[in-house]
Amino acid sequence: MKKLAFLLVVFWSQYTGAQCITSFDIGRQHSMFIMSNGAMYAVGYNGFGQLGRGNNFDASVLVQVGNQYDWATVAGGGNHTAAVKIDGTLWTWGRNVSGELGLGGGGNRNTPTQVGTENNWAKVYGGGFNTFAIKQDGTLWATGLNFYGQLGDGTTTGRSSFVQVGTDTDWAHISAGPNHTLALKTNGTLWAWGATYDTGDPDNYGPNPVGTDTWLSMAAGANHTMAVRSDGTLWAWGSNSYGQFGNGTTASLGLPVQIGTDTNWVEVGAGFDHSVGLKSDGTLWAWGDGGYGQLGQGSSTDQYAPVQVGTDTDWTKIIVDEYHNKALKANGEVWAWGNNIYYQLGVGMGTGFPKKVTCPALALAQPEAFAFNVYPNPVRDVLYFDNPSGAVCDVLVSDVSGKQIIQQTTSGAVIVSALSPGFYVLQLTVSGKRQQVKFIKE
């Protein structure tokens, strides 16, 4: 085959406030952000070191966590934080009283600390006093408080190191409340454990299926659950004392009940006693406890049925925690509202209306460009790349769905012969800089 080379001169995007944040999550009173350049930023309460800054001082504006640029995803827990780097390693910090950091014991940590030496972690999720993580092989792992069996390992024994939840290898997404846990599998089935009330049995110490339907989204609140079925209908169960079901009542139920008749729900989030939903038309809705302005109405009034948050129709993602929320717009902007006593919204002074999170100046920096050749493309067996710096690169190959397939450290070649024909993404990280390129496997 004739050698076909592509010279890829890759420049870092000219980030604007609308584009700099690529991943974000919120804890009880703090927020975490990963920027387009791979840097991590934090804001809010830091009494347990959950901001990862090496101290316990709160931050009223976004501040950078360390000086690394290789973070991939982040999760905020009650008073702790967990994150996965692009090399697949898992890191935790903050409160560790219940073993939620998974470090095998010890006290709180105020800087990111690596969990073990494995580099096959894919996703991480923070609960009130526990942490869940999914490995690249689809297995589920958990650590921390387990009073109600919310770790799902069949016991009520707390753990200070990660333990595997069952033996299944098809876990896709987790939502961890303080007392119960929800999970979606890759086939769309919904599972629950802990103080779930999903089948009339208040305590389930291992994953149990919630019916036989398939689901798009689910969220664990303090004592209630919200979920969206594959047909776009909205469902709720558990405690409803503040109207967090959204069905116009405050009556609690132990089995799923449909909320309204709309069939265009696509995502739902659950806070302590409030809920937020996203519809397919891009509109945003909230209901339940409004005491901290978390319903986005500019007041503290409770709402027993969904009320629209503003009039915008370009919302694409929601993140909901105890009493505050964040949401992503189609243009990449992140907006926040609700409880802001520790400035955890990242927008300065608090507001009962959504307000845009502005990127710090350093997060808008444009590191110098670097270039590399990749060949052949299309490729059959070995994909080569030239790195002018001569440094060893962290290499990650993913399919178009984002599933990580190959991960290694090398200076110039990746064996791809085992890949099925199709499109893939090669990600290179060298000297703190990260770039991607698509290639075709023949």
Residue pairs with C-beta under 8 A, 6 or more apart in sequence:
1 376
1 380
3 375
3 376
4 375
4 376
4 377
4 378
5 373
5 374
5 375
5 376
6 373
6 374
6 375
6 377
6 437
7 371
7 373
8 371
8 372
8 373
8 374
8 435
8 437
9 369
9 371
10 369
10 370
10 371
10 372
10 435
10 437
11 366
11 369
12 36
12 37
12 366
12 367
12 369
12 433
13 19
13 36
14 366
15 35
15 36
15 37
15 359
15 363
15 364
15 366
16 359
16 364
17 333
17 356
17 358
17 359
17 364
18 329
18 331
18 332
18 333
19 36
19 331
19 332
20 35
20 36
20 359
20 363
20 364
21 33
21 34
21 35
21 36
21 332
21 334
21 357
21 359
22 34
22 35
22 36
23 33
23 34
23 71
23 72
23 73
23 74
24 31
24 32
24 33
24 34
24 74
24 319
24 326
24 328
24 334
25 31
25 32
25 74
25 75
25 76
25 126
25 319
26 32
26 76
26 319
26 320
26 321
26 324
26 325
26 326
26 344
27 44
27 50
27 76
27 77
27 78
27 79
27 80
27 81
27 94
27 126
27 321
27 344
28 45
28 76
28 77
28 78
28 79
28 128
28 321
28 322
29 44
29 45
29 79
29 322
29 339
29 341
29 342
29 344
30 42
30 43
30 44
30 45
30 46
30 50
30 51
30 76
30 79
30 81
30 342
30 344
31 42
31 43
31 44
31 76
31 326
31 336
31 344
31 345
31 346
32 40
32 41
32 42
32 65
32 74
32 75
32 76
32 81
32 83
33 40
33 41
33 42
33 62
33 74
33 334
33 346
33 357
34 40
34 41
34 71
34 72
34 73
34 74
34 83
35 41
35 359
35 363
36 363
37 69
37 363
37 365
37 367
38 68
38 69
38 70
38 71
38 86
38 432
38 434
39 64
39 65
39 68
39 69
39 71
39 362
39 363
40 52
40 64
40 65
40 66
40 68
40 71
40 74
40 83
41 62
41 63
41 64
41 65
41 360
41 363
42 50
42 51
42 52
42 53
42 59
42 62
42 63
42 65
42 81
43 51
43 59
43 60
43 61
43 62
43 63
43 343
43 344
43 345
43 346
44 51
44 58
44 59
44 342
44 343
44 344
44 346
45 58
45 79
45 342
45 344
46 53
46 55
46 56
46 57
46 58
46 59
46 110
47 56
47 58
47 79
48 56
48 79
48 80
48 94
48 95
48 108
48 110
49 55
49 56
49 93
49 94
49 95
49 108
49 109
49 110
49 111
50 76
50 77
50 79
50 80
50 81
50 93
50 94
50 95
51 58
51 59
51 63
51 65
51 81
51 110
52 65
52 66
52 81
52 93
52 94
52 110
52 111
52 112
53 59
53 63
53 65
53 110
53 111
54 110
54 111
55 110
56 110
58 342
58 343
59 343
60 342
60 343
60 348
61 343
61 346
61 348
61 360
62 346
62 357
62 359
62 360
62 363
63 360
64 360
64 362
64 363
65 112
66 111
66 112
68 85
68 432
69 432
69 433
69 434
70 85
70 86
70 87
70 394
70 429
70 432
70 434
71 83
71 84
71 85
71 86
72 83
72 84
72 85
72 86
73 83
73 84
73 123
73 124
74 81
74 82
74 83
74 84
74 124
75 81
75 82
75 83
75 124
75 125
75 126
75 131
76 126
76 321
77 94
77 95
77 100
77 126
77 127
77 128
77 129
77 130
77 131
78 95
78 100
78 126
78 127
78 128
78 129
78 178
79 94
79 95
80 92
80 93
80 94
80 95
80 96
80 100
80 101
80 126
80 131
81 92
81 93
81 94
81 126
82 90
82 91
82 92
82 101
82 124
82 125
82 126
82 131
82 133
83 90
83 91
83 92
83 112
83 124
84 90
84 91
84 121
84 122
84 123
84 124
84 133
85 91
86 394
86 396
86 427
86 429
86 434
87 119
87 394
87 396
87 407
87 429
88 118
88 119
88 120
88 121
88 122
88 136
88 396
88 404
88 407
89 114
89 115
89 117
89 118
89 119
89 121
90 102
90 114
90 115
90 116
90 118
90 121
90 124
90 133
91 112
91 113
91 114
91 115
92 100
92 101
92 102
92 103
92 109
92 112
92 113
92 115
92 131
93 101
93 109
93 110
93 111
93 112
93 113
94 100
94 101
94 108
94 109
94 110
95 101
95 108
95 129
96 103
96 106
96 107
96 108
96 109
96 160
97 108
97 129
98 129
98 130
98 144
98 145
98 158
99 105
99 143
99 144
99 145
99 158
99 159
99 160
99 161
100 126
100 127
100 129
100 130
100 131
100 143
100 144
100 145
101 109
101 113
101 115
101 131
101 143
102 115
102 131
102 143
102 144
102 159
102 160
102 161
102 162
103 109
103 113
103 115
103 160
103 161
104 160
104 161
105 160
115 162
116 162
118 135
119 407
120 135
120 136
120 137
120 407
121 133
121 134
121 135
121 136
122 134
122 135
122 136
122 404
123 133
123 134
123 173
123 174
124 131
124 132
124 133
124 134
125 131
125 132
125 133
125 174
125 175
125 176
126 176
127 144
127 145
127 150
127 176
127 177
127 178
127 181
128 145
128 176
128 177
128 178
128 179
129 144
129 145
129 178
130 142
130 143
130 144
130 145
130 146
130 150
130 151
130 176
131 142
131 143
131 144
131 162
131 176
132 140
132 141
132 142
132 165
132 174
132 176
132 181
133 140
133 141
133 142
133 162
134 140
134 141
134 171
134 172
134 174
135 141
136 403
136 404
136 407
137 169
138 168
138 169
138 170
138 171
138 172
138 186
139 164
139 165
139 167
139 168
139 169
139 171
140 152
140 164
140 165
140 166
140 168
140 171
140 174
140 183
141 162
141 163
141 164
141 165
142 151
142 152
142 153
142 159
142 162
142 163
142 165
142 181
143 151
143 159
143 160
143 161
143 162
143 163
144 151
144 158
144 159
145 151
145 158
146 153
146 155
146 156
146 157
146 158
146 159
147 156
147 158
147 179
148 156
148 179
148 180
148 194
148 195
148 203
149 155
149 156
149 193
149 194
149 195
149 203
149 204
149 205
149 206
150 176
150 177
150 179
150 180
150 181
150 193
150 194
150 195
151 159
151 163
151 165
151 181
152 165
152 166
152 181
152 193
152 194
152 205
152 206
152 207
153 159
153 163
153 164
153 165
153 205
153 206
154 205
154 206
155 205
156 205
165 171
165 206
165 207
166 206
166 207
168 185
168 207
170 185
170 186
170 187
171 183
171 184
171 185
171 186
172 183
172 184
172 185
172 186
173 183
173 184
173 218
174 181
174 182
174 183
174 184
175 181
175 182
175 183
175 218
175 219
175 220
175 270
176 182
176 220
177 194
177 220
177 221
177 222
177 223
177 225
177 270
178 222
179 194
179 195
179 222
179 223
180 192
180 193
180 194
180 195
180 196
180 197
180 220
180 225
181 192
181 193
181 194
181 220
182 190
182 191
182 192
182 196
182 218
182 219
182 220
182 225
182 227
183 190
183 191
183 192
183 207
184 190
184 191
184 215
184 218
185 191
187 214
188 214
188 215
188 216
188 230
189 209
189 212
189 213
189 214
189 215
190 209
190 210
190 211
190 213
190 214
190 215
190 218
190 227
191 207
191 208
191 209
191 210
192 198
192 204
192 207
192 208
192 210
192 225
193 204
193 205
193 206
193 207
193 208
194 203
194 204
194 205
195 202
195 203
195 223
196 202
196 204
196 208
196 225
196 238
197 225
197 237
197 238
197 254
198 204
198 208
198 210
198 225
198 237
198 254
198 255
198 256
199 208
199 210
199 254
199 255
200 254
200 255
202 254
210 227
210 256
211 256
213 229
213 230
214 229
214 230
215 227
215 228
215 229
215 230
216 228
216 229
216 230
216 232
216 265
216 266
216 267
217 227
217 228
217 265
217 266
217 267
217 268
218 225
218 226
218 227
218 228
218 268
219 225
219 226
219 227
219 268
219 269
219 270
219 275
219 320
220 270
221 238
221 239
221 244
221 270
221 271
221 272
221 273
221 274
221 275
222 239
222 271
222 272
222 273
222 322
223 238
223 239
224 236
224 237
224 238
224 239
224 240
224 244
224 245
224 270
224 273
224 275
225 236
225 237
225 238
225 270
226 234
226 235
226 236
226 244
226 245
226 268
226 269
226 270
226 275
226 277
227 234
227 235
227 236
227 256
227 268
228 234
228 235
228 265
228 266
228 267
228 268
228 277
229 235
231 263
232 262
232 263
232 264
232 265
232 266
232 280
233 258
233 259
233 261
233 262
233 263
233 265
234 246
234 258
234 259
234 260
234 262
234 265
234 268
234 277
235 256
235 257
235 258
235 259
236 244
236 245
236 246
236 247
236 253
236 256
236 257
236 259
236 275
237 245
237 253
237 254
237 255
237 256
237 257
238 252
238 253
238 254
239 252
239 273
240 247
240 249
240 250
240 251
240 252
240 253
241 250
241 252
241 273
242 250
242 273
242 274
242 288
242 289
242 302
243 249
243 250
243 287
243 288
243 289
243 302
243 303
243 304
243 305
244 270
244 273
244 274
244 275
244 287
244 288
244 289
245 253
245 257
245 259
245 275
245 288
246 259
246 260
246 275
246 277
246 287
246 288
246 304
246 305
246 306
247 257
247 259
247 260
247 304
247 305
248 304
248 305
249 304
250 304
259 306
260 305
260 306
262 279
264 279
264 280
264 281
265 277
265 278
265 279
265 280
266 278
266 279
266 280
267 277
267 278
267 317
267 318
268 275
268 276
268 277
268 278
268 318
269 275
269 276
269 277
269 318
269 319
269 320
269 325
270 276
270 320
271 288
271 289
271 294
271 320
271 321
271 322
271 323
271 324
271 325
271 338
272 289
272 322
272 323
273 288
273 289
274 286
274 287
274 288
274 289
274 290
274 294
274 295
274 320
274 323
275 286
275 287
275 288
275 320
276 284
276 285
276 286
276 309
276 318
276 320
276 325
276 327
277 284
277 285
277 286
277 306
277 318
278 284
278 285
278 315
278 316
278 317
278 318
278 327
279 285
281 313
282 312
282 313
282 314
282 315
282 316
282 330
283 308
283 312
283 313
283 315
284 296
284 308
284 309
284 310
284 312
284 315
284 318
284 327
285 306
285 307
285 308
285 309
286 294
286 295
286 296
286 297
286 303
286 306
286 307
286 309
286 325
287 295
287 303
287 304
287 305
287 306
287 307
288 295
288 302
288 303
288 304
289 302
289 323
290 297
290 299
290 300
290 301
290 302
290 303
291 300
291 302
291 323
292 300
292 323
292 324
292 338
292 339
293 299
293 300
293 337
293 338
293 339
293 350
293 351
293 352
293 353
294 323
294 324
294 325
294 337
294 338
294 339
295 301
295 303
295 307
295 309
295 352
296 309
296 310
296 325
296 337
296 338
296 352
296 353
296 354
297 303
297 307
297 309
297 352
297 353
298 351
298 352
298 353
299 352
300 352
309 354
310 353
310 354
312 329
314 329
314 330
314 331
315 327
315 328
315 329
315 330
316 328
316 329
316 330
317 327
317 328
318 325
318 326
318 327
318 328
319 325
319 326
319 327
322 339
323 338
323 339
324 336
324 337
324 338
324 339
324 340
324 344
324 345
325 336
325 337
325 338
326 334
326 335
326 336
326 345
326 357
327 334
327 335
327 336
327 354
328 334
328 335
329 335
333 356
333 357
334 356
334 357
335 354
335 355
335 356
335 357
336 345
336 346
336 347
336 354
336 355
336 357
337 345
337 351
337 352
337 353
337 354
337 355
338 345
338 350
338 352
339 350
340 347
340 349
340 350
340 351
341 350
343 350
345 351
345 355
345 357
346 357
347 355
347 356
347 357
347 358
367 433
370 388
370 389
370 430
370 433
370 435
371 388
372 385
372 386
372 387
372 388
372 428
372 435
373 384
373 385
373 386
374 383
374 384
374 385
374 426
374 437
374 439
375 383
375 384
375 385
376 383
376 384
377 383
377 439
377 440
378 439
378 440
378 441
378 442
379 416
379 439
379 440
379 441
379 442
380 417
380 441
380 442
381 415
381 416
381 417
382 413
382 414
382 415
382 416
382 417
383 413
383 414
383 416
383 426
383 439
384 412
384 413
385 393
385 412
385 413
385 414
385 426
385 428
386 412
387 393
387 411
387 412
387 428
387 430
389 430
389 431
390 411
391 411
391 430
391 431
392 409
392 410
392 411
392 430
393 409
393 410
393 411
393 428
393 429
393 430
394 409
394 428
394 429
394 430
395 406
395 407
395 408
395 409
395 410
395 414
395 426
395 427
395 428
395 429
396 404
396 406
396 407
396 426
396 427
396 429
397 404
397 405
397 406
397 407
397 414
397 416
397 419
397 424
397 425
397 426
397 427
398 404
398 405
398 424
398 425
398 427
399 405
399 422
399 423
399 424
399 425
400 422
400 423
400 424
400 425
405 419
405 424
406 414
406 416
406 419
408 414
414 426
416 424
416 441
419 441
420 441
421 441
421 442
422 440
422 441
423 438
423 439
423 440
423 441
424 438
424 439
424 440
424 441
425 436
425 437
425 438
425 439
426 436
426 437
426 438
426 439
427 434
427 435
427 436
428 434
428 435
428 436
428 437
